């Protein structure tokens, strides 16, 4: 590994992403797979590399990511936050552009719990008058 690696953790929904940034050529590896193999959808891939674009650091760092839990969207969001946080660790200059782009905010939305006497969290069972 290179001299100054930066670790950060990003979360979204039930996903946790551990991100290691090292100076490099822009390779992104997720759970030991290249980014485009891990996320088949272009939209999710672009979501993941958004922090690099916002800070004009595309191609300057390699990212090694371990991600666990949740689905693909949650994992992409978790990685995005992890990368953003790692970039701020690298340099404070990155904070304001990332903050402005809203990339440093942990998305607090979680699945609401199911309540008893109801079909789901808010959906009721069908009401039958007779």
N, CA, C and O atoms as a DFTB+ gen file, in Angstrom:
520 C
 N C O
     1  1       0.832      -1.207       0.000
     2  2       0.000       0.000       0.000
     3  2       0.874       1.268       0.000
     4  3       2.017       1.260       0.457
     5  1       0.302       2.334      -0.520
     6  2       1.050       3.590      -0.581
     7  2       1.138       4.245       0.789
     8  3       0.590       3.766       1.782
     9  1       1.851       5.360       0.792
    10  2       2.110       6.041       2.062
    11  2       0.831       6.477       2.769
    12  3       0.503       5.943       3.828
    13  1       0.099       7.444       2.199
    14  2      -1.041       7.964       2.945
    15  2      -2.359       7.452       2.400
    16  3      -2.931       7.986       1.449
    17  1      -2.814       6.388       3.051
    18  2      -4.133       5.854       2.737
    19  2      -5.130       6.494       3.672
    20  3      -4.787       6.901       4.781
    21  1      -6.345       6.581       3.227
    22  2      -7.366       7.170       4.060
    23  2      -8.529       6.213       4.174
    24  3      -9.019       5.683       3.177
    25  1      -8.964       5.997       5.398
    26  2     -10.101       5.121       5.625
    27  2     -11.313       5.945       5.994
    28  3     -11.198       6.969       6.669
    29  1     -12.471       5.500       5.554
    30  2     -13.712       6.151       5.958
    31  2     -14.834       5.128       5.851
    32  3     -14.742       4.140       5.123
    33  1     -15.878       5.398       6.589
    34  2     -17.025       4.503       6.553
    35  2     -18.233       5.282       6.083
    36  3     -18.476       6.400       6.538
    37  1     -18.998       4.687       5.165
    38  2     -20.232       5.308       4.714
    39  2     -21.375       4.342       4.965
    40  3     -21.210       3.126       4.870
    41  1     -22.527       4.896       5.283
    42  2     -23.696       4.031       5.491
    43  2     -24.896       4.595       4.748
    44  3     -25.022       5.807       4.568
    45  1     -25.786       3.687       4.316
    46  2     -27.091       4.112       3.822
    47  2     -28.044       2.941       3.961
    48  3     -27.705       1.807       3.621
    49  1     -29.240       3.221       4.463
    50  2     -30.195       2.160       4.752
    51  2     -29.503       1.103       5.613
    52  3     -29.040       1.420       6.709
    53  1     -29.421      -0.155       5.141
    54  2     -28.784      -1.156       6.009
    55  2     -27.399      -1.531       5.510
    56  3     -26.841      -2.544       5.933
    57  1     -26.838      -0.726       4.614
    58  2     -25.525      -1.042       4.049
    59  2     -24.413      -0.298       4.774
    60  3     -24.583       0.841       5.209
    61  1     -23.283      -0.961       4.894
    62  2     -22.108      -0.324       5.464
    63  2     -20.964      -0.495       4.472
    64  3     -20.687      -1.606       4.020
    65  1     -20.304       0.600       4.138
    66  2     -19.177       0.528       3.214
    67  2     -17.920       1.036       3.891
    68  3     -17.893       2.144       4.426
    69  1     -16.866       0.210       3.864
    70  2     -15.571       0.652       4.364
    71  2     -14.709       1.003       3.159
    72  3     -14.492       0.177       2.272
    73  1     -14.225       2.233       3.141
    74  2     -13.522       2.748       1.967
    75  2     -12.064       3.036       2.306
    76  3     -11.769       3.686       3.309
    77  1     -11.149       2.545       1.459
    78  2      -9.733       2.897       1.608
    79  2      -9.315       3.614       0.333
    80  3      -9.367       3.047      -0.759
    81  1      -8.897       4.874       0.486
    82  2      -8.413       5.623      -0.675
    83  2      -6.899       5.649      -0.654
    84  3      -6.289       5.895       0.386
    85  1      -6.290       5.394      -1.809
    86  2      -4.843       5.544      -1.907
    87  2      -4.545       6.257      -3.219
    88  3      -5.300       6.142      -4.184
    89  1      -3.423       7.003      -3.247
    90  2      -3.076       7.703      -4.485
    91  2      -2.930       6.673      -5.601
    92  3      -2.305       5.630      -5.409
    93  1      -3.505       6.966      -6.764
    94  2      -3.446       5.975      -7.833
    95  2      -4.028       6.525      -9.110
    96  3      -3.961       7.724      -9.381
    97  1      -4.609       5.620      -9.899
    98  2      -5.019       6.005     -11.246
    99  2      -6.530       5.963     -11.428
   100  3      -7.025       6.018     -12.554
   101  1      -7.262       5.865     -10.326
   102  2      -8.713       5.906     -10.456
   103  2      -9.370       4.544     -10.511
   104  3     -10.516       4.431     -10.945
   105  1      -8.663       3.497     -10.077
   106  2      -9.286       2.171     -10.054
   107  2     -10.190       2.075      -8.833
   108  3      -9.799       2.441      -7.725
   109  1     -11.399       1.581      -9.050
   110  2     -12.318       1.398      -7.931
   111  2     -12.638      -0.085      -7.814
   112  3     -13.171      -0.690      -8.744
   113  1     -12.305      -0.669      -6.658
   114  2     -12.529      -2.089      -6.458
   115  2     -13.501      -2.278      -5.303
   116  3     -13.273      -1.785      -4.198
   117  1     -14.590      -2.998      -5.569
   118  2     -15.602      -3.229      -4.551
   119  2     -15.679      -4.728      -4.261
   120  3     -15.909      -5.533      -5.163
   121  1     -15.486      -5.089      -3.000
   122  2     -15.484      -6.516      -2.624
   123  2     -14.644      -7.340      -3.601
   124  3     -15.071      -8.395      -4.071
   125  1     -13.447      -6.841      -3.897
   126  2     -12.475      -7.494      -4.775
   127  2     -12.910      -7.618      -6.236
   128  3     -12.321      -8.377      -7.005
   129  1     -13.947      -6.864      -6.611
   130  2     -14.346      -6.854      -8.026
   131  2     -14.222      -5.441      -8.566
   132  3     -14.401      -4.476      -7.822
   133  1     -13.912      -5.303      -9.876
   134  2     -13.914      -3.966     -10.464
   135  2     -15.319      -3.354     -10.374
   136  3     -16.324      -4.066     -10.356
   137  1     -15.360      -2.040     -10.318
   138  2     -16.629      -1.331     -10.129
   139  2     -17.688      -1.766     -11.142
   140  3     -18.838      -2.010     -10.776
   141  1     -17.299      -1.862     -12.419
   142  2     -18.318      -2.146     -13.436
   143  2     -18.822      -3.585     -13.380
   144  3     -19.858      -3.908     -13.962
   145  1     -18.081      -4.451     -12.672
   146  2     -18.612      -5.805     -12.480
   147  2     -19.545      -5.843     -11.287
   148  3     -20.540      -6.567     -11.285
   149  1     -19.213      -5.051     -10.262
   150  2     -20.007      -5.081      -9.035
   151  2     -21.351      -4.399      -9.242
   152  3     -22.385      -4.899      -8.798
   153  1     -21.332      -3.237      -9.929
   154  2     -22.587      -2.541     -10.218
   155  2     -22.850      -2.588     -11.717
   156  3     -22.251      -1.821     -12.471
   157  1     -23.737      -3.475     -12.160
   158  2     -24.031      -3.544     -13.594
   159  2     -24.739      -2.286     -14.110
   160  3     -24.680      -1.984     -15.302
   161  1     -25.411      -1.551     -13.207
   162  2     -26.169      -0.382     -13.656
   163  2     -25.313       0.886     -13.705
   164  3     -24.650       1.244     -12.732
   165  1     -25.344       1.543     -14.844
   166  2     -24.583       2.778     -15.045
   167  2     -24.952       3.829     -13.998
   168  3     -24.082       4.530     -13.481
   169  1     -26.254       3.932     -13.689
   170  2     -26.701       4.954     -12.740
   171  2     -26.025       4.795     -11.384
   172  3     -25.614       5.778     -10.768
   173  1     -25.913       3.537     -10.918
   174  2     -25.285       3.309      -9.617
   175  2     -23.795       3.603      -9.674
   176  3     -23.230       4.162      -8.733
   177  1     -23.154       3.223     -10.789
   178  2     -21.715       3.491     -10.926
   179  2     -21.437       4.985     -10.883
   180  3     -20.514       5.437     -10.205
   181  1     -22.247       5.750     -11.614
   182  2     -22.007       7.201     -11.643
   183  2     -22.265       7.801     -10.260
   184  3     -21.633       8.782      -9.870
   185  1     -23.203       7.198      -9.527
   186  2     -23.502       7.659      -8.171
   187  2     -22.272       7.469      -7.282
   188  3     -21.938       8.329      -6.467
   189  1     -21.608       6.326      -7.454
   190  2     -20.444       5.990      -6.631
   191  2     -19.282       6.952      -6.869
   192  3     -18.610       7.364      -5.923
   193  1     -19.043       7.311      -8.138
   194  2     -17.864       8.142      -8.442
   195  2     -18.164       9.639      -8.393
   196  3     -17.282      10.465      -8.630
   197  1     -19.411       9.979      -8.083
   198  2     -19.818      11.382      -7.980
   199  2     -18.857      12.229      -7.130
   200  3     -18.477      13.319      -7.558
   201  1     -18.453      11.759      -5.939
   202  2     -17.562      12.584      -5.109
   203  2     -16.259      12.948      -5.821
   204  3     -15.748      14.055      -5.651
   205  1     -15.719      12.021      -6.620
   206  2     -14.472      12.316      -7.348
   207  2     -14.720      13.420      -8.372
   208  3     -13.901      14.327      -8.527
   209  1     -15.850      13.340      -9.068
   210  2     -16.159      14.333     -10.095
   211  2     -16.327      15.719      -9.489
   212  3     -15.802      16.709      -9.999
   213  1     -17.080      15.766      -8.378
   214  2     -17.344      17.048      -7.721
   215  2     -16.049      17.725      -7.262
   216  3     -15.933      18.950      -7.305
   217  1     -15.075      16.913      -6.819
   218  2     -13.835      17.498      -6.302
   219  2     -12.713      17.509      -7.347
   220  3     -11.560      17.811      -7.038
   221  1     -13.081      17.170      -8.601
   222  2     -12.076      17.108      -9.675
   223  2     -10.883      16.226      -9.311
   224  3      -9.734      16.576      -9.583
   225  1     -11.170      15.077      -8.691
   226  2     -10.076      14.176      -8.331
   227  2     -10.189      12.854      -9.081
   228  3      -9.550      11.869      -8.711
   229  1     -11.013      12.831     -10.148
   230  2     -11.141      11.597     -10.923
   231  2      -9.767      11.175     -11.437
   232  3      -9.021      11.993     -11.976
   233  1      -9.437       9.895     -11.269
   234  2      -8.170       9.394     -11.775
   235  2      -6.983       9.663     -10.888
   236  3      -5.859       9.302     -11.238
   237  1      -7.204      10.300      -9.724
   238  2      -6.074      10.585      -8.842
   239  2      -5.958       9.585      -7.700
   240  3      -4.889       9.419      -7.113
   241  1      -7.067       8.922      -7.393
   242  2      -7.038       7.965      -6.279
   243  2      -7.581       6.619      -6.708
   244  3      -8.423       6.521      -7.601
   245  1      -7.080       5.582      -6.053
   246  2      -7.686       4.264      -6.175
   247  2      -8.541       4.061      -4.936
   248  3      -8.171       4.494      -3.845
   249  1      -9.673       3.409      -5.100
   250  2     -10.531       3.148      -3.956
   251  2     -10.709       1.649      -3.771
   252  3     -11.080       0.935      -4.703
   253  1     -10.438       1.180      -2.551
   254  2     -10.721      -0.214      -2.213
   255  2     -11.868      -0.210      -1.232
   256  3     -11.802       0.423      -0.179
   257  1     -12.917      -0.922      -1.586
   258  2     -14.130      -0.834      -0.801
   259  2     -14.633      -2.209      -0.388
   260  3     -14.704      -3.130      -1.202
   261  1     -14.984      -2.334       0.891
   262  2     -15.705      -3.509       1.354
   263  2     -17.087      -3.043       1.729
   264  3     -17.254      -2.122       2.529
   265  1     -18.081      -3.688       1.142
   266  2     -19.438      -3.252       1.439
   267  2     -20.266      -4.446       1.871
   268  3     -20.098      -5.555       1.363
   269  1     -21.163      -4.204       2.817
   270  2     -21.888      -5.290       3.439
   271  2     -23.313      -4.859       3.751
   272  3     -23.537      -3.733       4.195
   273  1     -24.262      -5.731       3.527
   274  2     -25.641      -5.461       3.929
   275  2     -26.412      -4.624       2.929
   276  3     -25.827      -3.871       2.151
   277  1     -27.727      -4.759       2.953
   278  2     -28.568      -3.923       2.108
   279  2     -28.589      -4.376       0.661
   280  3     -28.046      -5.426       0.317
   281  1     -29.215      -3.582      -0.174
   282  2     -29.313      -3.893      -1.598
   283  2     -28.376      -3.015      -2.400
   284  3     -27.572      -2.273      -1.834
   285  1     -28.478      -3.098      -3.717
   286  2     -27.514      -2.384      -4.555
   287  2     -27.574      -0.867      -4.379
   288  3     -26.536      -0.210      -4.310
   289  1     -28.778      -0.312      -4.308
   290  2     -28.891       1.143      -4.157
   291  2     -28.290       1.599      -2.829
   292  3     -27.542       2.576      -2.773
   293  1     -28.628       0.877      -1.767
   294  2     -28.099       1.212      -0.449
   295  2     -26.590       1.116      -0.435
   296  3     -25.911       1.964       0.145
   297  1     -26.062       0.081      -1.075
   298  2     -24.616      -0.095      -1.100
   299  2     -23.941       1.011      -1.887
   300  3     -22.906       1.531      -1.471
   301  1     -24.524       1.373      -3.026
   302  2     -23.963       2.466      -3.822
   303  2     -23.955       3.757      -3.003
   304  3     -22.971       4.497      -3.007
   305  1     -25.054       4.018      -2.306
   306  2     -25.140       5.229      -1.487
   307  2     -24.130       5.224      -0.359
   308  3     -23.536       6.252      -0.033
   309  1     -23.941       4.044       0.241
   310  2     -22.989       3.925       1.345
   311  2     -21.567       4.182       0.854
   312  3     -20.786       4.876       1.505
   313  1     -21.246       3.613      -0.302
   314  2     -19.911       3.809      -0.879
   315  2     -19.690       5.279      -1.200
   316  3     -18.617       5.827      -0.948
   317  1     -20.724       5.916      -1.764
   318  2     -20.610       7.325      -2.140
   319  2     -20.274       8.182      -0.926
   320  3     -19.418       9.064      -0.998
   321  1     -20.955       7.916       0.195
   322  2     -20.689       8.691       1.407
   323  2     -19.284       8.385       1.930
   324  3     -18.567       9.281       2.374
   325  1     -18.903       7.106       1.870
   326  2     -17.572       6.709       2.347
   327  2     -16.474       7.409       1.568
   328  3     -15.518       7.918       2.153
   329  1     -16.609       7.435       0.251
   330  2     -15.612       8.086      -0.597
   331  2     -15.555       9.576      -0.291
   332  3     -14.479      10.162      -0.174
   333  1     -16.740      10.181      -0.163
   334  2     -16.791      11.620       0.134
   335  2     -16.070      11.919       1.443
   336  3     -15.294      12.871       1.530
   337  1     -16.333      11.097       2.466
   338  2     -15.693      11.322       3.757
   339  2     -14.191      11.129       3.667
   340  3     -13.423      11.870       4.280
   341  1     -13.772      10.126       2.897
   342  2     -12.343       9.867       2.746
   343  2     -11.653      11.036       2.040
   344  3     -10.530      11.402       2.388
   345  1     -12.328      11.615       1.051
   346  2     -11.752      12.757       0.332
   347  2     -11.571      13.950       1.260
   348  3     -10.607      14.705       1.133
   349  1     -12.513      14.116       2.204
   350  2     -12.377      15.211       3.169
   351  2     -11.194      14.945       4.096
   352  3     -10.471      15.868       4.473
   353  1     -11.000      13.673       4.462
   354  2      -9.835      13.303       5.282
   355  2      -8.551      13.659       4.531
   356  3      -7.600      14.177       5.115
   357  1      -8.541      13.372       3.229
   358  2      -7.372      13.655       2.398
   359  2      -7.056      15.148       2.420
   360  3      -5.914      15.561       2.620
   361  1      -8.103      15.942       2.207
   362  2      -7.878      17.386       2.139
   363  2      -9.148      18.146       2.503
   364  3     -10.224      17.873       1.969
   365  1      -9.011      19.103       3.417
   366  2     -10.153      19.914       3.838
   367  2     -10.729      20.717       2.673
   368  3     -11.895      21.110       2.699
   369  1      -9.898      20.961       1.645
   370  2     -10.373      21.742       0.499
   371  2     -11.573      21.070      -0.158
   372  3     -12.392      21.722      -0.807
   373  1     -11.661      19.754       0.022
   374  2     -12.751      19.029      -0.621
   375  2     -14.073      19.192       0.112
   376  3     -15.129      18.849      -0.420
   377  1     -14.017      19.721       1.343
   378  2     -15.234      19.727       2.144
   379  2     -16.354      20.567       1.536
   380  3     -17.478      20.089       1.377
   381  1     -16.041      21.837       1.191
   382  2     -17.140      22.691       0.733
   383  2     -17.774      22.224      -0.577
   384  3     -19.001      22.212      -0.673
   385  1     -16.977      21.830      -1.611
   386  2     -17.684      21.341      -2.819
   387  2     -18.548      20.106      -2.543
   388  3     -19.646      19.979      -3.086
   389  1     -18.052      19.201      -1.700
   390  2     -18.832      18.003      -1.389
   391  2     -20.075      18.353      -0.580
   392  3     -21.152      17.798      -0.798
   393  1     -19.907      19.284       0.357
   394  2     -21.028      19.717       1.176
   395  2     -22.103      20.364       0.289
   396  3     -23.297      20.100       0.432
   397  1     -21.634      21.226      -0.638
   398  2     -22.562      21.903      -1.540
   399  2     -23.323      20.904      -2.395
   400  3     -24.511      21.084      -2.660
   401  1     -22.635      19.843      -2.828
   402  2     -23.279      18.830      -3.667
   403  2     -24.120      17.875      -2.830
   404  3     -24.781      16.983      -3.363
   405  1     -24.089      18.073      -1.505
   406  2     -24.903      17.253      -0.627
   407  2     -24.380      15.838      -0.456
   408  3     -25.146      14.918      -0.169
   409  1     -23.061      15.661      -0.633
   410  2     -22.505      14.310      -0.589
   411  2     -22.007      13.919       0.799
   412  3     -21.598      12.778       1.010
   413  1     -22.038      14.852       1.742
   414  2     -21.530      14.516       3.078
   415  2     -22.664      14.224       4.056
   416  3     -22.440      13.990       5.243
   417  1     -23.879      14.243       3.529
   418  2     -25.024      14.020       4.405
   419  2     -25.389      12.546       4.428
   420  3     -25.574      11.928       3.380
   421  1     -25.493      11.987       5.624
   422  2     -25.931      10.603       5.766
   423  2     -27.424      10.580       5.523
   424  3     -28.180      11.261       6.216
   425  1     -27.856       9.798       4.542
   426  2     -29.288       9.719       4.250
   427  2     -29.969       8.956       5.380
   428  3     -29.786       7.745       5.507
   429  1     -30.756       9.657       6.208
   430  2     -31.260       9.029       7.433
   431  2     -32.482       8.141       7.214
   432  3     -32.983       7.537       8.163
   433  1     -32.968       8.054       5.971
   434  2     -34.218       7.318       5.768
   435  2     -34.029       5.827       5.999
   436  3     -33.135       5.201       5.429
   437  1     -34.879       5.275       6.837
   438  2     -34.828       3.854       7.130
   439  2     -36.209       3.262       6.913
   440  3     -37.208       3.979       6.847
   441  1     -36.245       1.948       6.803
   442  2     -37.537       1.284       6.630
   443  2     -38.322       1.395       7.929
   444  3     -37.821       1.075       9.007
   445  1     -39.561       1.854       7.804
   446  2     -40.405       1.992       8.974
   447  2     -40.875       0.599       9.392
   448  3     -41.078      -0.273       8.547
   449  1     -41.044       0.396      10.691
   450  2     -41.386      -0.955      11.107
   451  2     -42.852      -1.269      10.863
   452  3     -43.702      -0.379      10.839
   453  1     -43.125      -2.546      10.683
   454  2     -44.507      -2.981      10.493
   455  2     -45.231      -2.916      11.834
   456  3     -44.673      -3.292      12.865
   457  1     -46.488      -2.434      11.816
   458  2     -47.247      -2.384      13.059
   459  2     -48.287      -3.505      13.081
   460  3     -48.780      -3.931      12.036
   461  1     -48.610      -3.973      14.285
   462  2     -49.605      -5.045      14.399
   463  2     -50.989      -4.517      14.042
   464  3     -51.259      -3.322      14.165
   465  1     -51.857      -5.413      13.601
   466  2     -53.188      -4.995      13.190
   467  2     -53.193      -4.328      11.829
   468  3     -54.224      -3.832      11.374
   469  1     -52.017      -4.318      11.169
   470  2     -51.907      -3.726       9.841
   471  2     -51.096      -4.638       8.950
   472  3     -50.310      -5.468       9.406
   473  1     -51.321      -4.449       7.641
   474  2     -50.647      -5.310       6.680
   475  2     -49.162      -4.955       6.584
   476  3     -48.307      -5.837       6.509
   477  1     -48.865      -3.638       6.586
   478  2     -47.485      -3.154       6.541
   479  2     -47.358      -2.013       7.540
   480  3     -48.168      -1.901       8.461
   481  1     -46.334      -1.153       7.363
   482  2     -46.122      -0.070       8.316
   483  2     -47.320       0.886       8.335
   484  3     -47.753       1.339       9.395
   485  1     -47.844       1.180       7.147
   486  2     -48.962       2.125       7.089
   487  2     -50.193       1.552       6.406
   488  3     -51.302       2.052       6.597
   489  1     -50.003       0.512       5.617
   490  2     -51.143      -0.090       4.914
   491  2     -51.991      -0.894       5.892
   492  3     -51.477      -1.660       6.708
   493  1     -53.312      -0.697       5.786
   494  2     -54.215      -1.433       6.672
   495  2     -54.715      -2.684       5.990
   496  3     -54.602      -2.824       4.772
   497  1     -55.271      -3.600       6.778
   498  2     -55.954      -4.731       6.175
   499  2     -57.220      -4.206       5.509
   500  3     -57.737      -3.155       5.888
   501  1     -57.710      -4.928       4.531
   502  2     -58.910      -4.478       3.820
   503  2     -60.077      -4.414       4.808
   504  3     -60.298      -5.330       5.599
   505  1     -60.813      -3.307       4.736
   506  2     -61.944      -3.128       5.624
   507  2     -63.211      -3.636       4.926
   508  3     -63.520      -3.246       3.800
   509  1     -63.920      -4.501       5.616
   510  2     -65.147      -5.013       5.032
   511  2     -66.307      -4.652       5.946
   512  3     -66.340      -5.038       7.115
   513  1     -67.251      -3.911       5.401
   514  2     -68.361      -3.443       6.230
   515  2     -69.286      -4.604       6.581
   516  3     -69.872      -4.639       7.663
   517  1     -69.410      -5.558       5.651
   518  2     -70.195      -6.774       5.971
   519  2     -69.566      -8.004       5.335
   520  3     -70.081      -9.111       5.492
